[in-house]
Amino acid sequence: MFWMVIILSCVVSIFVCARLGRSVTSAVALAIAVFGLGGLNHAIQMRSYAESTIAKMMGPQSRPTIVEGVIERPAVLRRHPMAERRSFENQSPWQTQFEVTLDRVRVGYDFEPIDGRVLVSVDGRLDEFLPGDPIRVFGDIRGIAPPTNPGQTDMAGYYHRRRLQGRIDVNQIEQVQRIGEPVSGYGFSRLIAQAAARSRDGLLDNLSESAGPLAVALVIGQRDFVDQETRDQLLVTGTAHLLSVSGMHLAIVVLMTQWIAMILRMPMTAKIGLIIVVCIFYCAITGARPPVMRAAVLVSTLMFSIWMRRPGQAINTLSLAGLILVLANPQNVFSVGVQLSFLAVATLIMTSGRGRTGSPAIDQAIRNEEQLSELAKSARPMAIKQLGYGVDIIRQLLWFSLCVSVISLPLVWHQFNVISWISVPTNVVLGPLLVLALASGICTAGGVLLGAPLLAVPATVCEFSLAVMRWLIQWAADVPWGHAWLPAPPTWWVILFYIVIGLSLCYPDGPRVRTWRYRWMVVWVAIAWLMATWQPRLDRETLEATFVDVGHGTSVVIRSGDGDVWLYDCGRLGNDVGSSRGIDEAIWSLGVTRLNGVFLSHADSDHFNALPGLLRRFRVDQICTPPGMMAEPEVALDPIRDSVQRYRVPVHELSRGDEVTLGRSTMRVLHPPTIRLPASDNANSLVVRIDRHDKVLLLPGDLEPPGTDVLVNQIRPAPGGVLMAPHHGSLQMDAPKVLQWCRPAETIVSGGQRADRPEVTDMLGEFGSGVHVTAHDGAIRVRIDGSGQVEIRSWLVSPW
């Protein structure tokens, strides 16, 4: 009702102001009316989203279910994130995801009607399923889980934009069954899905393992095959947009279409029609993402203006594209990809046009000067003239790249925690290679669709250009001081940046306005850096330990009041790609960019596999391990050894009796002995004791017998402290013996769903200890102050 009142009031104001001749007021009322229309659409969609029956049945915890529905969008094929694990050798290396509109759910022995949309993720390859297929799914359903760690991205916005209420995880492809003939109305979607699948397979088959995933991302916008290290390199060099199909890609496709139309000598009307058809087809085959739709609207509007012989204004066309996207899905306003896409195009429009001085006489004088300069250049020798043209083009491209990088810097910094200076020249150098790679990639994919011979020619060109692009990106990513990973500035400060820049555009352009604008950018960056790296105050006598929720794994951020920050373990089950996401965000939320050190308790991957990602993003002074850990013949340690060598981080082996300084405290190593026990890595876990006043924080890793017996034969700590449960609270690791010896007041379990079982809590609480599980409580913060008082705080219950 609120939005309807706004719209009706603005419509009345438009007619009244038009009669009174107040065009500016009428234009403002029209803008507000359109804004109100988007708000009304958003309110209707959100009400429908919230009132779906499936949303009321789901919670953050998964539970078995059987549902029936219709596939809405083409399936997305991706590499299975756990395909390399030895325990999954017999499982398919693929994972398939598709969106399903639900019709019925199994309740007891019968099916009942239901409505809503979910994302179905299947362990296996299901290329044969297409949009419009009615299916029955046997899997585990769950809703949208809230962030469980400080600084973690809330995925609710992502699901809302796709109008998904939750997801269903399926272990085997046999648990997804087709139950009827395809539903009518999906003919075009099925055709597009088949074309996209054939193009994807053709690119992967005709290119190498390194170039194939990049080509698939570049040509048809499926980035799921690109490895994490390459994604990081693209991000730090400011070239991630190259693999996100957008206006640049569509412009190259349109240019190729124009060449074909010229070769075929098509009339203007047929040429315009062909370009529009190609835009629609390419937009559909790449998933109809908002940046591509924006570019398609721009191109289609331009073609229509040419056909009508009417001049087109770029900023008006961009505004039309924005209105269409917002009215189609108001959630697009909150999409970072959409924001960056429109921001970049608007910046290019502003910087490519002639500046406004506010004085017609001065503008005319400037134009006269430019004409005299062009006349002087025309009298030069041809070689000098061509060289000058080349220098002018490069200078202009560098200027455009600089403007886009600077204007998008606050948003990129806020969303991705990175600032890249190397992006300015890198994007200019990669431009011609992008054109070559995309053109040859499209020819390869198109040849697969049409069954054309001689695919080796375009495939070879695509392979070569992508190889050169990858080499340049790797080189740019390694340039010293070319980029910086930083905590994000506050959201309100980012919004203020764009408000001030927008207001500055309301004034006539001139030297004074530009100087003022440049100064604001410098001041904004300086203040943003101070706010981002400011660390929350902690009393100098206080010890803080944050147990990050990483699922089945361990990561504890230890902080003293003097500013020292250490990490005890950094890994999680299934993280074979070495990602440190989640741990990064928790550390950045503290304003930290440097770690005094990292403890690695033992050689189980769920305790160390995030280290490569951490070393890429943070300065780490040292790494502490139990004796002989780095020399173990464990394949999972190879990325760790490579990263340590690459970033030249010193490694220290610690054993019983060694001490490490933590502010005003001392971290003592209780286990293992200098000579390793003849037992498993778990039995030789690095056990660290931290004293604060009369309380003790004990971190035992995955300690198990006979290491447990060695530990409990040492002097007992004072009772009433905090213990991290050994081996994620396992029922089979003799944890009661450690509990009787340590006598903690609180026990923290860092583990996944298996740790969140009643029997685990009962076992750990048998001797009176309070039990807190990260799988249930999210991140858990422990503080021990100078008087020995212990404070336990859960992120899901009481975020900080």
C-alpha positions in Angstrom: 0.0 0.0 0.0 2.9 2.4 0.8 4.4 1.9 -2.7 1.0 2.2 -4.4 0.3 5.6 -2.6 3.8 6.8 -3.8 3.1 5.8 -7.4 -0.4 7.4 -7.5 0.9 10.6 -5.9 3.7 10.9 -8.4 1.4 10.2 -11.4 -0.9 13.0 -10.2 2.1 15.3 -9.8 3.3 14.6 -13.3 0.0 15.7 -14.9 -0.3 18.8 -12.6 3.3 19.9 -13.2 3.0 19.3 -17.0 0.0 21.6 -17.1 1.9 24.2 -15.1 5.0 23.9 -17.3 7.3 22.7 -14.5 9.3 20.2 -16.5 12.0 19.6 -13.9 9.5 18.8 -11.1 7.6 16.6 -13.5 10.8 14.7 -14.3 11.6 14.2 -10.6 8.1 12.9 -10.0 8.5 10.5 -12.9 11.7 9.2 -11.5 10.1 8.7 -8.1 7.2 6.9 -9.7 9.5 4.5 -11.5 11.4 3.9 -8.3 8.0 3.3 -6.5 7.1 0.8 -9.2 10.3 -1.2 -8.6 9.6 -1.0 -4.8 6.0 -2.3 -5.4 7.3 -5.2 -7.5 9.9 -6.0 -4.9 7.3 -6.0 -2.1 5.1 -8.4 -4.1 7.9 -10.8 -4.9 9.3 -10.8 -1.4 5.8 -11.6 0.0 5.4 -14.4 -2.5 8.9 -15.6 -1.6 8.2 -15.6 2.1 4.8 -17.2 1.9 5.9 -20.2 -0.1 5.0 -23.4 1.7 8.4 -25.0 1.3 10.0 -22.1 3.2 7.9 -22.9 6.2 9.1 -26.6 6.2 12.8 -26.0 6.1 15.4 -25.0 8.7 19.1 -24.5 8.8 19.6 -28.3 9.6 19.2 -30.7 6.7 16.6 -33.5 6.8 15.6 -36.3 4.4 12.8 -35.6 2.0 11.2 -36.7 -1.3 9.9 -34.0 -3.6 8.6 -33.7 -7.1 8.9 -30.7 -9.4 10.0 -29.3 -12.7 13.5 -28.2 -13.7 13.4 -24.5 -14.5 16.9 -23.6 -15.7 19.7 -25.5 -17.6 21.8 -27.7 -15.4 25.2 -26.5 -14.3 28.1 -29.0 -14.4 31.0 -28.4 -12.1 34.0 -30.3 -10.7 33.1 -32.1 -7.5 34.9 -30.2 -4.7 35.9 -33.5 -2.9 36.8 -35.5 -6.0 40.5 -35.7 -5.1 40.0 -37.1 -1.7 41.1 -40.8 -1.4 37.9 -41.7 0.4 35.9 -40.6 -2.6 37.9 -42.4 -5.3 34.9 -44.4 -6.4 32.7 -41.3 -6.7 32.0 -39.3 -9.8 34.4 -36.3 -10.2 31.4 -34.2 -11.3 28.6 -32.4 -9.5 25.4 -31.2 -11.2 23.2 -28.3 -10.0 19.8 -27.2 -11.3 16.9 -25.2 -10.1 13.6 -26.9 -9.5 10.1 -25.5 -9.0 8.4 -27.8 -6.6 4.9 -29.3 -7.0 4.6 -32.0 -4.3 6.3 -33.3 -1.2 6.2 -36.7 0.4 4.4 -36.7 3.8 4.1 -40.2 5.2 2.9 -42.5 2.4 1.3 -39.8 0.3 2.3 -36.7 -1.7 0.9 -33.3 -0.8 0.9 -30.1 -2.8 3.7 -27.6 -2.2 5.1 -24.5 -3.8 8.6 -22.9 -3.9 11.9 -23.2 -5.6 15.1 -25.0 -4.5 18.6 -25.6 -5.8 19.3 -29.4 -6.3 22.9 -30.4 -6.0 23.7 -33.9 -7.3 27.0 -35.8 -6.9 27.3 -37.0 -10.4 26.8 -36.0 -14.0 23.2 -35.5 -15.2 23.5 -33.8 -18.6 20.4 -35.6 -19.9 18.1 -33.6 -17.6 16.8 -30.4 -19.3 14.4 -27.5 -18.4 10.8 -28.7 -18.4 11.6 -32.2 -17.2 9.3 -33.3 -14.3 11.5 -35.1 -11.7 11.3 -36.8 -8.3 14.2 -36.1 -6.0 15.3 -38.2 -2.9 17.7 -36.1 -0.9 18.5 -33.9 2.2 16.7 -30.5 2.2 17.7 -27.5 4.2 17.0 -23.8 4.2 19.3 -20.8 4.0 21.7 -20.9 6.9 22.7 -17.6 8.5 26.3 -16.5 8.7 28.1 -18.5 11.4 31.3 -16.5 11.6 32.1 -12.8 12.0 32.6 -11.1 8.6 31.0 -14.0 6.7 28.9 -13.2 3.7 25.2 -13.7 4.1 24.1 -16.1 1.3 20.4 -15.1 1.8 20.8 -12.3 -0.8 22.1 -14.7 -3.4 19.2 -17.1 -2.9 16.7 -14.3 -2.9 18.0 -13.0 -6.2 17.5 -16.4 -7.7 14.1 -16.8 -5.9 15.4 -20.0 -4.2 14.1 -21.0 -0.7 16.7 -23.6 0.0 18.6 -26.5 -1.5 18.5 -30.3 -1.7 21.7 -32.3 -1.6 21.7 -35.7 -3.4 24.4 -38.3 -3.0 23.8 -40.4 -6.1 22.3 -39.8 -9.6 19.9 -42.7 -9.1 18.1 -40.5 -6.5 16.9 -38.2 -9.2 14.2 -39.7 -11.5 12.3 -38.4 -14.5 8.6 -39.1 -13.9 6.9 -38.0 -17.1 7.1 -36.2 -20.4 8.6 -32.7 -20.6 6.2 -29.9 -19.7 5.1 -27.6 -22.5 6.5 -24.1 -22.8 10.2 -25.0 -22.3 11.1 -25.6 -25.9 13.5 -22.6 -26.2 15.1 -23.3 -22.8 15.7 -26.9 -23.7 17.3 -25.9 -27.0 19.6 -23.4 -25.3 20.5 -26.0 -22.6 21.5 -28.5 -25.2 23.5 -25.9 -27.2 25.3 -24.8 -24.0 26.2 -28.3 -23.0 27.6 -29.2 -26.4 29.6 -26.0 -26.5 31.0 -26.6 -23.1 32.0 -30.2 -23.9 33.4 -29.2 -27.3 35.7 -26.6 -25.6 36.8 -29.0 -22.9 37.5 -31.7 -25.5 39.4 -29.5 -28.0 41.5 -27.5 -25.6 44.0 -28.6 -22.9 43.2 -29.1 -19.3 44.5 -25.7 -18.4 42.9 -23.7 -21.2 39.6 -25.6 -21.4 38.1 -24.2 -18.1 39.2 -20.7 -19.0 37.6 -21.0 -22.5 34.3 -22.3 -21.0 34.2 -19.4 -18.6 35.1 -16.9 -21.3 32.7 -18.1 -24.0 29.6 -19.3 -22.2 30.1 -17.9 -18.7 30.4 -21.1 -16.8 33.2 -20.4 -14.2 32.8 -23.5 -12.1 35.7 -25.3 -13.8 38.2 -22.6 -13.0 40.5 -23.5 -10.1 40.7 -21.4 -7.0 44.3 -20.2 -7.5 43.4 -18.9 -11.0 40.4 -17.1 -9.6 42.6 -15.4 -6.9 45.0 -14.3 -9.6 42.2 -12.8 -11.7 40.9 -11.0 -8.6 44.2 -9.5 -7.5 45.0 -8.3 -11.0 41.6 -6.7 -11.5 40.9 -9.0 -14.4 38.1 -11.2 -12.9 35.6 -9.5 -15.2 37.3 -11.2 -18.2 35.7 -14.5 -17.1 32.4 -12.9 -16.2 30.5 -12.6 -19.5 29.5 -9.0 -19.8 29.2 -6.1 -22.2 32.8 -6.5 -23.4 32.1 -10.0 -24.5 28.8 -9.1 -26.2 30.5 -6.2 -28.0 33.1 -8.7 -29.5 30.3 -11.0 -30.5 28.4 -8.1 -32.2 31.6 -7.1 -34.0 32.0 -10.6 -35.3 28.4 -10.6 -36.4 28.9 -7.3 -38.3 31.9 -8.7 -40.1 29.8 -11.8 -41.2 27.0 -9.5 -42.3 29.4 -7.3 -44.3 30.9 -10.4 -46.0 27.5 -11.6 -46.9 26.5 -8.1 -48.1 23.3 -8.1 -46.1 21.0 -5.1 -46.3 20.8 -2.8 -43.2 17.5 -4.1 -42.0 18.6 -7.7 -42.2 22.0 -6.8 -40.5 20.2 -5.2 -37.6 17.8 -8.1 -37.2 20.8 -10.6 -37.3 22.6 -8.6 -34.6 19.6 -8.5 -32.3 18.9 -12.3 -32.8 22.6 -13.0 -32.0 22.4 -10.9 -28.9 19.3 -12.7 -27.6 20.9 -16.1 -28.4 24.2 -15.3 -26.7 22.4 -13.8 -23.7 20.4 -17.0 -23.3 23.3 -19.4 -23.8 25.4 -17.6 -21.2 22.7 -17.8 -18.6 20.9 -14.5 -19.0 23.0 -12.9 -16.3 22.3 -9.2 -15.5 25.5 -7.8 -17.0 24.8 -9.6 -20.3 21.2 -8.5 -20.3 22.3 -4.9 -19.7 24.7 -5.1 -22.7 22.0 -6.8 -24.8 19.6 -3.9 -24.0 22.3 -1.4 -25.0 23.0 -3.1 -28.3 19.3 -3.6 -29.1 18.5 0.0 -28.4 21.4 1.2 -30.5 20.3 -1.0 -33.4 16.7 0.2 -33.1 17.9 3.8 -33.1 19.9 3.2 -36.3 16.9 1.5 -37.9 14.7 4.5 -36.9 17.4 6.9 -38.0 17.2 8.6 -34.6 20.2 9.7 -32.4 20.8 7.6 -29.3 22.2 8.9 -26.0 24.4 6.4 -24.2 23.4 7.5 -20.6 19.7 7.3 -21.5 20.2 3.8 -22.9 22.1 2.7 -19.8 19.2 4.1 -17.7 16.7 2.1 -19.8 18.7 -1.1 -19.2 18.8 -0.4 -15.5 15.0 0.1 -15.4 14.4 -3.2 -17.2 16.7 -5.2 -14.9 15.2 -3.7 -11.8 11.6 -4.2 -12.9 12.4 -7.8 -14.0 14.0 -8.6 -10.6 14.4 -5.8 -8.0 17.0 -7.9 -6.1 19.4 -7.0 -9.0 19.9 -3.7 -7.2 21.8 -5.6 -4.5 23.9 -7.7 -6.8 27.6 -6.7 -6.8 28.0 -7.9 -10.3 25.2 -5.6 -11.5 26.6 -2.7 -9.5 30.1 -3.1 -10.9 28.8 -3.5 -14.5 26.7 -0.4 -14.5 29.4 1.6 -12.6 32.0 0.7 -15.2 29.8 1.5 -18.2 28.7 4.8 -16.7 32.3 5.7 -16.0 33.3 5.0 -19.6 30.4 7.1 -20.8 31.4 10.0 -18.6 35.1 9.9 -19.3 34.8 9.4 -23.1 32.6 12.4 -23.6 33.8 16.0 -23.9 34.0 17.9 -20.6 31.6 20.7 -19.8 33.1 23.9 -18.7 29.8 25.8 -18.4 30.9 28.4 -20.9 30.0 28.0 -24.6 32.8 30.4 -25.5 35.4 28.4 -23.7 34.1 25.1 -25.2 34.3 26.6 -28.7 37.9 27.7 -28.0 38.9 24.2 -26.9 37.4 22.7 -30.0 39.4 25.2 -32.1 42.6 24.2 -30.4 41.9 20.6 -31.0 41.3 21.2 -34.7 44.6 23.1 -34.9 46.4 20.2 -33.2 44.9 17.7 -35.6 45.9 19.8 -38.6 49.5 20.0 -37.3 49.6 16.2 -36.8 48.4 15.6 -40.3 51.6 17.3 -41.7 53.9 14.8 -40.0 55.5 11.8 -41.8 53.4 8.7 -42.1 55.5 6.7 -39.7 55.5 9.4 -37.0 51.8 9.9 -37.6 51.0 6.2 -37.1 53.2 6.0 -34.0 51.4 9.1 -32.6 48.0 7.5 -33.2 49.2 4.3 -31.4 50.5 6.3 -28.4 47.2 8.2 -28.3 45.2 5.0 -28.3 47.3 3.4 -25.5 47.2 6.6 -23.5 43.4 6.8 -23.8 43.0 3.1 -22.9 45.2 3.6 -19.9 43.1 6.6 -18.9 39.8 4.6 -19.2 41.3 1.7 -17.3 42.5 4.0 -14.5 39.1 5.7 -14.3 37.2 2.5 -14.0 39.6 1.0 -11.5 39.5 4.1 -9.3 35.7 4.4 -9.4 35.1 0.7 -8.7 37.9 0.5 -6.0 35.6 1.2 -3.0 33.1 -1.4 -4.1 35.7 -4.0 -5.0 37.6 -3.4 -1.7 34.4 -3.7 0.3 33.2 -6.9 -1.4 36.5 -8.8 -2.2 39.0 -7.3 0.4 41.5 -6.5 -2.3 43.0 -3.3 -3.8 44.8 -3.7 -7.2 47.0 -1.1 -8.8 48.4 -3.5 -11.4 44.9 -3.8 -12.9 45.3 -0.6 -14.8 48.1 -1.7 -17.3 47.0 -5.4 -17.1 43.6 -4.8 -18.5 45.0 -2.7 -21.4 47.5 -5.4 -22.3 45.0 -8.2 -22.2 42.4 -6.4 -24.3 43.7 -7.6 -27.8 44.3 -11.1 -26.4 40.8 -11.2 -25.0 39.3 -10.4 -28.4 41.4 -13.1 -30.1 40.6 -15.7 -27.4 36.9 -15.0 -27.4 36.6 -14.9 -31.2 38.5 -18.2 -31.6 36.6 -19.7 -28.7 33.3 -18.8 -30.2 34.4 -20.3 -33.5 35.4 -23.5 -31.8 32.1 -23.7 -29.9 30.1 -22.7 -33.0 31.9 -25.3 -35.0 31.0 -28.0 -32.5 27.3 -27.0 -32.7 27.3 -26.9 -36.5 29.5 -30.0 -36.9 32.0 -28.0 -38.9 35.5 -29.5 -39.8 38.9 -28.0 -39.1 38.1 -27.2 -35.4 41.9 -27.5 -34.7 42.6 -24.1 -36.3 40.4 -21.9 -34.0 41.1 -24.2 -31.0 44.8 -23.7 -31.5 44.4 -19.9 -31.7 42.3 -20.0 -28.6 44.8 -22.2 -26.8 47.7 -19.9 -27.6 45.9 -16.7 -26.7 44.6 -18.1 -23.4 48.1 -19.4 -22.5 49.6 -15.9 -23.1 46.8 -14.4 -21.1 47.3 -16.8 -18.2 51.1 -16.1 -18.3 50.5 -12.3 -18.1 48.0 -12.7 -15.3 50.4 -14.9 -13.3 53.2 -12.4 -13.9 51.0 -9.4 -12.9 49.8 -11.3 -9.7 53.4 -11.7 -8.6 54.4 -8.0 -9.1 55.6 -6.7 -5.7 53.1 -4.3 -4.2 50.9 -4.7 -7.3 47.9 -5.5 -5.0 47.0 -5.7 -1.3 44.6 -7.8 0.7 42.9 -5.7 3.3 39.9 -5.7 5.7 36.9 -4.1 4.2 35.9 -0.5 5.0 32.4 0.1 6.5 29.4 0.0 4.2 28.3 3.5 5.0 31.7 4.9 4.1 31.5 3.2 0.7 28.0 4.6 0.1 29.2 8.1 1.1 32.0 7.9 -1.5 29.5 7.4 -4.4 27.1 10.0 -3.0 29.8 12.6 -3.0 31.0 11.6 -6.5 27.4 11.7 -7.8 26.9 15.2 -6.3 30.1 16.4 -7.9 28.7 15.5 -11.4 25.8 17.9 -10.8 28.3 20.8 -11.2 29.7 22.0 -14.5 33.0 20.2 -15.2 36.1 22.3 -14.8 39.6 22.3 -13.2 38.3 23.2 -9.8 35.7 20.5 -9.7 38.1 17.9 -10.9 40.7 18.9 -8.4 38.2 18.7 -5.6 37.0 15.3 -6.8 40.6 13.9 -6.9 41.3 15.2 -3.4 38.1 13.5 -2.1 39.2 10.2 -3.6 42.6 10.4 -1.9 41.1 11.5 1.4 38.5 8.7 1.2 41.1 6.0 0.6 43.2 7.2 3.5 40.3 7.3 5.9 39.0 3.9 4.6 42.3 2.3 5.3 42.4 3.7 8.8 38.9 2.4 9.5 39.5 -1.0 7.9 42.7 -1.7 9.8 41.5 -0.4 13.1 41.4 -3.3 15.6 38.6 -3.5 18.2 40.1 -2.6 21.6 40.9 -5.5 23.9 42.0 -4.9 27.5 45.8 -5.5 27.8 45.2 -8.1 30.5 42.7 -10.1 28.4 43.2 -13.2 26.3 40.8 -13.8 23.5 40.4 -17.0 21.4 37.8 -17.3 18.6 37.0 -20.8 17.5 36.0 -20.3 13.8 33.2 -22.5 12.5 34.9 -24.4 9.7 32.7 -27.5 9.8 34.8 -30.6 10.5 38.1 -29.0 11.1 39.9 -26.5 13.4 40.9 -22.9 13.3 41.4 -20.8 16.4 42.3 -17.1 16.3 44.2 -16.2 19.4 44.6 -12.5 20.3 46.2 -10.7 23.2 45.5 -7.2 24.5 49.0 -6.2 23.2 47.9 -6.8 19.6 49.6 -10.1 19.0 47.5 -12.5 16.8 48.2 -16.2 16.4 46.3 -19.0 14.6 46.1 -22.5 16.0 45.4 -24.8 13.0 43.7 -23.7 9.7 41.8 -26.4 7.8 38.5 -28.1 7.2 37.4 -31.4 5.7 37.0 -31.4 1.9 39.1 -28.3 1.4 41.5 -29.8 -1.1 41.7 -26.6 -3.1 43.5 -24.8 -0.3 40.8 -22.1 0.2 40.9 -20.1 3.4 37.5 -18.4 3.0 35.8 -18.1 6.3 39.0 -18.0 8.2 40.0 -14.9 6.2 36.8 -13.2 6.9 37.0 -13.9 10.7 40.5 -12.5 10.8 39.7 -9.4 8.7 36.7 -8.7 11.0 39.3 -7.9 13.6 41.1 -5.5 11.3 44.2 -7.8 11.2 46.5 -8.0 8.2 49.5 -9.7 9.9 49.7 -12.9 11.9 52.5 -13.3 14.4 52.5 -17.0 13.7 50.5 -20.1 12.8 50.5 -23.4 14.8 49.9 -26.6 12.8 49.1 -29.3 15.3 49.7 -32.3 13.1 49.6 -33.7 9.6 45.9 -34.2 9.1 44.6 -32.0 6.2 41.6 -30.7 8.1 44.0 -28.9 10.3 46.3 -27.3 7.8 44.9 -27.2 4.2 43.8 -23.6 4.4 47.4 -22.4 4.9 48.1 -21.6 1.1 45.2 -19.3 1.0 46.2 -17.6 4.3 49.8 -17.0 3.1 48.4 -15.4 -0.1 46.3 -12.9 2.0 48.2 -12.2 5.2 51.8 -11.6 6.3 52.8 -14.5 8.5 55.9 -14.2 10.6 56.4 -17.9 11.4 54.9 -21.4 11.3 55.2 -23.7 14.3 54.9 -27.5 13.8 55.6 -30.7 15.8 58.9 -32.3 15.1 59.2 -33.9 11.6 55.8 -32.8 10.3 57.0 -31.0 7.2 59.2 -33.9 6.3 56.4 -36.5 6.3 55.7 -38.2 2.9 52.1 -36.9 2.9 50.9 -35.8 -0.5 48.4 -33.3 1.1 51.5 -31.5 2.6 52.9 -30.7 -0.9 50.9 -27.4 -1.3 51.9 -26.4 2.2 55.6 -26.9 1.5 55.3 -25.1 -1.8 53.5 -22.1 -0.2 56.0 -21.9 2.7 58.9 -21.9 0.2 57.2 -19.4 -2.1 56.4 -16.9 0.6 59.7 -17.6 2.5 58.0 -18.2 5.9 60.3 -19.6 8.6 59.2 -22.9 10.1 60.0 -23.8 13.7 59.6 -27.3 15.2 58.3 -27.2 18.8 58.2 -29.9 21.4 57.5 -30.3 25.1 59.0 -27.5 27.1 59.2 -24.9 24.3 57.6 -21.5 24.9 56.3 -18.8 22.6 55.4 -15.3 23.6 51.9 -14.0 23.2 51.8 -10.4 24.4 52.1 -10.6 28.2 51.4 -14.3 28.2 53.4 -17.4 27.4 52.2 -20.2 25.3 53.8 -23.5 26.5 54.0 -26.6 24.5 53.0 -29.7 26.5 53.3 -32.3 23.8 54.8 -34.0 21.8 58.2 -35.0 23.2 61.3 -34.1 21.1 61.5 -37.7 19.8 58.1 -38.6 18.2 56.0 -41.3 19.7 55.9 -44.5 17.6 52.3 -43.8 16.8 50.0 -41.9 14.5 50.1 -38.2 13.8 47.1 -37.7 16.1 49.1 -39.1 19.0 51.9 -36.6 18.3 49.6 -33.6 18.0 51.0 -30.2 19.2 49.3 -29.4 22.5 49.5 -25.8 23.5 48.8 -24.3 27.0 48.1 -20.6 27.5 47.8 -19.2 31.1 45.9 -16.1 32.0 45.8 -15.3 35.7 44.7 -18.6 37.3 42.9 -19.9 34.2 44.2 -22.1 31.4 43.3 -22.4 27.7 44.3 -25.8 26.4 44.5 -26.7 22.7 45.2 -30.4 22.1 44.6 -30.8 18.4 43.6 -34.4 17.6 45.3 -35.9 20.6 44.7 -39.7 21.0 46.4 -42.6 22.8 49.2 -43.1 23.5 49.7 -39.4 23.4 46.9 -38.9 25.8 48.7 -41.0 28.4 51.9 -39.0 28.0 50.0 -35.7 28.5 48.0 -36.6 31.6 51.2 -37.8 33.4 52.3 -34.1 33.5 51.5 -31.6 36.2 47.8 -30.9 36.2 46.7 -27.3 35.4 44.5 -25.4 37.7 40.8 -26.3 37.4 38.1 -24.0 35.9 39.8 -23.2 32.6 38.8 -23.8 28.9 39.6 -26.9 26.9 39.2 -27.5 23.2 37.8 -31.1 22.9 40.4 -33.4 21.3 39.7 -34.7 17.9 36.5 -32.6 17.4 34.8 -34.3 20.3 35.2 -37.8 19.0 33.7 -40.5 21.3 36.7 -42.9 20.6 39.7 -40.7 21.5 39.7 -41.2 25.3 38.6 -37.5 25.9 37.3 -38.3 29.4 40.9 -38.9 30.5 41.9 -35.5 29.3 38.8 -33.9 31.0 39.6 -35.5 34.4 43.1 -34.3 34.1 42.3 -30.8 32.9 39.0 -30.2 34.9 37.8 -27.4 32.6 34.8 -25.2 33.3 34.1 -24.9 29.6 34.8 -27.3 26.7 34.7 -26.1 23.0 34.1 -28.5 20.2 35.3 -27.5 16.8 33.5 -29.9 14.5 30.7 -30.5 12.0 27.4 -32.2 12.2 28.8 -35.4 13.8 30.0 -33.3 16.7 26.6 -31.8 17.2 25.1 -35.0 18.7 23.6 -35.4 22.1 26.0 -38.2 23.0 29.0 -35.9 22.4 27.6 -33.3 24.7 26.8 -35.8 27.4 30.2 -37.3 27.3 32.1 -34.0 27.5 29.7 -32.6 30.1 29.9 -35.7 32.3 32.3 -34.0 34.7 30.5 -30.7 35.0 32.0 -28.8 32.0 29.8 -26.6 29.9 29.9 -27.8 26.3 29.8 -25.5 23.2 29.8 -26.8 19.6 30.7 -24.7 16.6 28.3 -26.7 14.4 25.5 -25.6 16.7 26.6 -22.2 18.0 28.6 -20.9 15.1 31.9 -19.2 15.9 32.6 -19.2 19.7 34.6 -16.5 21.4 36.4 -17.1 24.6 37.7 -14.3 26.7 39.7 -14.6 29.9 40.3 -11.3 31.6 43.0 -10.3 34.1 41.0 -11.4 37.1 40.5 -14.9 35.6 36.9 -14.4 34.6 35.8 -16.5 31.6 33.3 -15.2 29.1 31.9 -17.5 26.4 30.0 -15.9 23.5 28.3 -17.6 20.5 28.0 -15.8 17.1 24.6 -17.2 16.3 23.2 -16.3 19.8 25.0 -13.1 20.6 27.1 -11.8 17.7 29.9 -9.3 18.4 
